[in-house]
Amino acid sequence: MKEIIFATGNSRKIEEANSTLSAYDIAVTPAKIEIDEIQHQDSSEITKAKARAAYDVVHEPVVVSDTSWEIPALGGFPGGYMKDVSDWFEAEDWLSLMSRHEDKTIYCHEHVAYFDGEQMRHFVSVYKGVFVSEPRGRIDASESIERVVILYGDLTMAEYLAKGSIASAGDVLEHWQQFGEWYTTFNTDRQADPKDPDGAIAVERIV
């Protein structure tokens, strides 16, 4: 069995990683560490920077995950700035922004990045969702978007949380599957490819 350190203290993210990676015979070891996130319009750059910062703390191969949101009707807002925006917005603020737009589509980008001091690998899956007309589900100040978006099924993420579910972006977590498929065949002792020293790849799948 392979092992990997997952730099997070988020119980939902830990459960998601464990539930998916167990099928690949990969054991997940959570590590709760403080990471100062960079500000960047490109959420993939935020995730890769988090992976490098996490490695600087644990000094072992590590993965991190990050989530960003894209609303086509709002020109891609909030993108990589979701973490700050979610601190300011309540559920009603999202609905107010969307009230004059016919297109209620939203995309959830789920990122995973691995770094071991030399090798960087980045994976992303995009989950299509839709805004509902009114807030639904449990009320939590840190989960405003979860109350107004359906990503799969017919419940908002907050409604899944209220039922005791982990409220993932999808019933199949493609981003963790991508990592699991790669990591099971990755030789952790090999050297970085001189033609690709950063080793960053992004495989995007829309589900």
C-alpha positions in Angstrom: 0.0 0.0 0.0 1.2 3.5 -0.9 0.9 6.4 1.5 0.5 10.1 1.0 0.3 13.1 3.3 -2.8 15.3 2.7 -2.3 18.8 4.0 -5.7 19.7 5.3 -7.7 19.9 8.5 -11.0 19.8 6.6 -13.0 16.7 7.6 -15.0 16.7 4.3 -11.9 16.8 2.2 -10.3 14.0 4.2 -13.3 11.8 3.8 -13.5 12.5 0.1 -9.8 11.6 -0.4 -10.1 8.5 1.8 -13.2 7.2 0.1 -11.7 7.5 -3.4 -8.1 6.6 -2.8 -8.8 3.5 -0.8 -9.9 1.9 -4.1 -6.3 2.5 -5.4 -4.7 1.1 -2.2 -3.5 4.5 -1.1 -3.5 5.4 2.5 -4.2 9.1 3.3 -2.4 10.7 6.3 -4.0 14.1 7.2 -1.7 16.9 8.3 -3.3 20.1 9.6 -1.0 22.9 8.8 -1.4 26.6 8.3 -0.8 27.8 4.8 -1.0 31.4 3.6 -2.7 31.3 0.2 -1.4 33.5 -2.6 -3.8 35.7 -4.5 -4.1 34.8 -8.1 -6.8 34.8 -10.8 -5.7 31.3 -11.9 -6.9 28.9 -9.2 -4.5 26.2 -10.5 -1.6 28.5 -9.5 -3.0 28.9 -6.0 -3.2 25.1 -5.6 0.3 24.5 -6.8 1.6 27.3 -4.5 -0.2 25.6 -1.6 1.5 22.3 -2.5 4.9 23.9 -2.4 4.2 25.7 0.8 2.9 22.4 2.4 6.1 20.6 1.4 8.2 23.3 3.0 6.4 22.4 6.3 6.3 18.6 6.2 9.4 18.0 4.0 7.7 14.9 2.6 5.7 14.2 -0.6 2.3 15.9 0.0 -1.0 16.6 -1.7 -3.3 19.6 -1.3 -6.7 20.3 -2.7 -8.5 23.5 -3.5 -11.9 24.6 -4.9 -12.8 27.5 -7.1 -16.0 28.6 -8.7 -16.8 30.0 -12.1 -20.1 31.7 -13.0 -20.3 32.3 -16.8 -23.0 35.0 -16.5 -20.6 37.0 -14.3 -17.6 36.7 -16.6 -16.1 33.8 -14.6 -16.4 35.5 -11.2 -15.3 34.7 -8.5 -12.6 32.4 -9.9 -9.5 32.1 -7.8 -10.8 34.7 -5.3 -13.6 32.5 -4.0 -12.1 32.1 -0.5 -12.2 35.9 0.2 -15.5 36.4 -1.5 -17.2 33.7 0.5 -16.1 35.5 3.7 -18.2 38.5 2.6 -21.1 37.0 0.8 -24.3 35.5 2.3 -26.5 33.2 0.3 -28.8 36.0 -0.6 -25.9 38.0 -2.0 -25.3 35.3 -4.6 -29.0 35.2 -5.6 -29.1 39.0 -5.9 -26.2 38.9 -8.3 -27.8 36.2 -10.4 -31.3 37.7 -10.4 -31.0 39.6 -13.7 -29.3 36.7 -15.5 -31.1 34.0 -17.4 -28.1 31.7 -17.4 -27.9 30.2 -13.9 -25.0 27.9 -14.6 -22.1 27.6 -12.3 -18.9 25.5 -12.5 -17.1 24.0 -9.5 -13.4 23.5 -10.2 -11.8 20.9 -7.9 -8.0 20.9 -7.8 -5.5 18.4 -6.5 -1.7 19.2 -6.5 1.2 16.9 -5.5 4.7 18.0 -4.7 7.7 16.2 -3.4 10.4 18.8 -3.7 11.0 18.0 -7.4 7.9 16.6 -9.0 4.8 18.7 -9.3 1.5 17.2 -10.6 -1.7 19.1 -10.9 -5.2 17.6 -11.6 -8.5 19.4 -12.0 -12.1 18.3 -12.7 -14.9 20.6 -13.4 -18.4 19.9 -12.1 -21.4 21.7 -13.7 -24.1 23.0 -11.4 -27.0 25.4 -11.3 -28.3 28.2 -9.0 -31.6 27.6 -7.2 -34.2 30.3 -6.6 -33.9 30.5 -2.8 -31.5 29.4 -0.1 -32.0 25.8 1.0 -30.3 23.6 3.6 -28.5 24.2 6.8 -27.4 27.7 7.7 -23.6 28.3 8.1 -21.8 31.6 7.6 -19.0 29.8 5.8 -21.2 27.9 3.4 -23.2 30.6 1.6 -22.7 29.2 -1.9 -23.6 25.7 -0.7 -27.1 26.9 0.1 -27.9 28.1 -3.4 -26.2 25.7 -5.8 -27.1 22.2 -6.9 -24.1 20.2 -8.4 -25.8 16.8 -8.7 -29.1 15.2 -7.8 -31.8 17.6 -6.7 -30.4 18.9 -3.4 -28.2 21.9 -2.7 -24.9 21.1 -1.1 -26.2 22.5 2.2 -29.2 20.1 2.1 -26.8 17.2 1.7 -24.9 18.5 4.7 -28.1 18.7 6.7 -28.8 15.1 5.9 -25.3 14.1 7.2 -23.7 13.6 3.8 -20.3 15.1 3.0 -21.7 17.3 0.1 -19.1 16.6 -2.5 -19.0 18.2 -5.9 -20.2 15.0 -7.5 -21.1 11.4 -6.7 -17.9 10.4 -8.5 -14.8 12.5 -7.5 -12.9 12.6 -10.8 -10.1 14.8 -9.4 -9.1 12.3 -6.8 -9.5 9.5 -9.3 -7.1 11.2 -11.6 -4.6 11.5 -8.8 -5.1 7.9 -7.7 -4.6 6.6 -11.2 -1.4 8.5 -11.6 0.1 7.9 -8.1 -0.3 4.1 -8.2 2.1 4.0 -11.2 4.4 6.8 -10.1 7.9 5.9 -9.0 8.5 8.1 -6.0 12.3 7.5 -6.3 12.7 8.7 -9.8 14.2 12.1 -10.7 12.5 15.0 -12.3 12.4 15.0 -16.1 15.0 17.6 -17.3 12.6 18.5 -20.2 9.8 19.2 -17.7 11.5 20.3 -14.4 8.3 21.6 -12.9 6.4 18.5 -14.0 3.1 20.3 -13.8 0.2 18.8 -15.8 -3.4 19.6 -15.7 -6.0 17.1 -16.9 -9.4 18.8 -17.0 -12.6 16.8 -17.2 -16.1 18.3 -17.1 -18.6 16.0 -15.4 
